[in-house]
Amino acid sequence: MQSDAAPAPPAHLVVVPRGPRLAPPAWSALLAGLPSAEQHRLARLQRWEDRQDSALGWHLLRRLAADLGASVRRTPTGRPVADPPLDVSLSHGGGWVTVATHTGGRVGVDVEGPRATTPALARRCLSAGELDWFEDAPDAAGRQERFLRLWTAKEAYLKATGTGLGRDPRTVALDCSATEPRLGGAEGARWGFRSSNPADGVHLTVCWERDP
Ligand SMILES: CC(C)(COP(=O)(O)OP(=O)(O)OC[C@H]1O[C@@H](n2cnc3c(N)ncnc32)[C@H](O)[C@@H]1OP(=O)(O)O)[C@@H](O)C(=O)NCCC(=O)NCCS
């Protein structure tokens, strides 16, 4: 069994800024490399930022998977999956796009830009212990920091397990007071977490399964 002090990180984490809107030829080339189902889905998105984020994410996922001889598709619940033993995850937020791959079990990733945090939002998303830690922050900036740390870890875990927000996020209990987040209970030893800040106010957490 791996030591909690030295968890193996996921095989690969790529984080890129969305960048300015792509010129039509570059956008067409990006789109042409994606499966037709993804092209149709992207065409239904209203905002160019959302289209570009998602297309960049799928382009990166497919490139990383292809380097390992695998392909990527989407399950009926929307989760990207690859040929075993590879697993993949994708997130976009705050002008950043990130993809994670892992060959030792499941993986999930979440990135969020700065966002206002209200007590009502925290109560809808956090477990009792998480809420105590959140409310214990010295000021509003501290509460926002703690919320995003908890939230990205929670979403990364829910994406790794594939339920997404189909599971009540309050049923996931995390301790984010140490350097890296940790799940409470029996699941704690099974899942590794690593948090980082690609830019000021931007929070990213990747969660991977240690021993499936
Ligand atoms: C997936 C989900 C967590 C996305 O969170 P978000 O912060 O809005 O967006 P993110 O950018 O972090 O993640 C979006 C990516 O997650 C991935 N994703 C979608 N559903 C997923 C799932 N069930 N599990 C893991 N990943 C999922 C997709 O790749 C998506 O990007 P894409 O649309 O460009 O392909 C959230 O929208 C969700 O849970 N949706 C499913 C809800 C559901 O299943 N409800 C069931 C009825 S109760």
The ligand as an SDF file (V2000), in Angstrom:
LIG
                    3D

 48 50  0  0  0  0  0  0  0  0999 V2000
  -20.0440   17.3440  -14.6590 C   0  0  0  0  0  0  0  0  0  0  0  0
  -20.2730   18.5220  -13.7630 C   0  0  0  0  0  0  0  0  0  0  0  0
  -19.7230   18.1720  -12.4070 C   0  0  0  0  0  0  0  0  0  0  0  0
  -19.5820   19.7010  -14.4490 C   0  0  0  0  0  0  0  0  0  0  0  0
  -19.1730   20.6810  -13.5810 O   0  0  0  0  0  0  0  0  0  0  0  0
  -18.7950   22.1820  -14.0170 P   0  0  0  0  0  0  0  0  0  0  0  0
  -18.0080   22.7620  -12.9250 O   0  0  0  0  0  0  0  0  0  0  0  0
  -20.0290   22.8680  -14.4710 O   0  0  0  0  0  0  0  0  0  0  0  0
  -17.9080   22.0820  -15.3200 O   0  0  0  0  0  0  0  0  0  0  0  0
  -16.4100   21.5880  -15.5430 P   0  0  0  0  0  0  0  0  0  0  0  0
  -15.8590   22.4500  -16.5910 O   0  0  0  0  0  0  0  0  0  0  0  0
  -15.6160   21.4480  -14.3030 O   0  0  0  0  0  0  0  0  0  0  0  0
  -16.6110   20.1240  -16.1190 O   0  0  0  0  0  0  0  0  0  0  0  0
  -17.2450   19.9600  -17.3220 C   0  0  0  0  0  0  0  0  0  0  0  0
  -16.7350   18.6820  -17.9260 C   0  0  0  0  0  0  0  0  0  0  0  0
  -16.9950   17.5810  -17.0520 O   0  0  0  0  0  0  0  0  0  0  0  0
  -17.1120   16.4130  -17.8470 C   0  0  0  0  0  0  0  0  0  0  0  0
  -18.2800   15.6890  -17.3400 N   0  0  0  0  0  0  0  0  0  0  0  0
  -19.5820   15.8390  -17.6640 C   0  0  0  0  0  0  0  0  0  0  0  0
  -20.3320   14.9730  -16.9510 N   0  0  0  0  0  0  0  0  0  0  0  0
  -19.4850   14.2730  -16.1660 C   0  0  0  0  0  0  0  0  0  0  0  0
  -19.6560   13.2290  -15.1960 C   0  0  0  0  0  0  0  0  0  0  0  0
  -20.8550   12.7220  -14.9050 N   0  0  0  0  0  0  0  0  0  0  0  0
  -18.5630   12.7450  -14.5680 N   0  0  0  0  0  0  0  0  0  0  0  0
  -17.3310   13.2360  -14.8540 C   0  0  0  0  0  0  0  0  0  0  0  0
  -17.1040   14.2250  -15.7650 N   0  0  0  0  0  0  0  0  0  0  0  0
  -18.1800   14.7320  -16.4010 C   0  0  0  0  0  0  0  0  0  0  0  0
  -17.2650   16.8550  -19.3020 C   0  0  0  0  0  0  0  0  0  0  0  0
  -16.0790   16.5530  -19.9890 O   0  0  0  0  0  0  0  0  0  0  0  0
  -17.4460   18.3510  -19.1950 C   0  0  0  0  0  0  0  0  0  0  0  0
  -16.8150   19.0980  -20.2050 O   0  0  0  0  0  0  0  0  0  0  0  0
  -17.3920   19.1100  -21.7000 P   0  0  0  0  0  0  0  0  0  0  0  0
  -18.8410   19.3690  -21.5930 O   0  0  0  0  0  0  0  0  0  0  0  0
  -16.6080   20.1980  -22.3510 O   0  0  0  0  0  0  0  0  0  0  0  0
  -17.0820   17.7520  -22.2370 O   0  0  0  0  0  0  0  0  0  0  0  0
  -21.7710   18.8460  -13.5810 C   0  0  0  0  0  0  0  0  0  0  0  0
  -22.2600   19.5690  -14.6700 O   0  0  0  0  0  0  0  0  0  0  0  0
  -22.5920   17.5850  -13.4490 C   0  0  0  0  0  0  0  0  0  0  0  0
  -22.5120   16.9100  -12.4610 O   0  0  0  0  0  0  0  0  0  0  0  0
  -23.4310   17.2650  -14.4200 N   0  0  0  0  0  0  0  0  0  0  0  0
  -24.1530   16.0240  -14.3700 C   0  0  0  0  0  0  0  0  0  0  0  0
  -25.3800   16.1690  -13.5030 C   0  0  0  0  0  0  0  0  0  0  0  0
  -26.1130   14.8770  -13.4790 C   0  0  0  0  0  0  0  0  0  0  0  0
  -25.6140   13.8510  -13.8500 O   0  0  0  0  0  0  0  0  0  0  0  0
  -27.3490   14.9320  -13.0560 N   0  0  0  0  0  0  0  0  0  0  0  0
  -28.1110   13.7390  -13.0050 C   0  0  0  0  0  0  0  0  0  0  0  0
  -29.5230   14.0220  -12.6670 C   0  0  0  0  0  0  0  0  0  0  0  0
  -29.7440   13.9480  -10.9440 S   0  0  0  0  0  0  0  0  0  0  0  0
  1  2  1  0
  2  3  1  0
  2  4  1  0
  2 36  1  0
  4  5  1  0
  5  6  1  0
  6  7  2  0
  6  8  1  0
  6  9  1  0
  9 10  1  0
 10 11  2  0
 10 12  1  0
 10 13  1  0
 13 14  1  0
 14 15  1  0
 15 16  1  0
 15 30  1  0
 16 17  1  0
 17 18  1  0
 17 28  1  0
 18 19  1  0
 18 27  1  0
 19 20  2  0
 20 21  1  0
 21 22  1  0
 21 27  2  0
 22 23  1  0
 22 24  2  0
 24 25  1  0
 25 26  2  0
 26 27  1  0
 28 29  1  0
 28 30  1  0
 30 31  1  0
 31 32  1  0
 32 33  2  0
 32 34  1  0
 32 35  1  0
 36 37  1  0
 36 38  1  0
 38 39  2  0
 38 40  1  0
 40 41  1  0
 41 42  1  0
 42 43  1  0
 43 44  2  0
 43 45  1  0
 45 46  1  0
 46 47  1  0
 47 48  1  0
M  END
$$$$
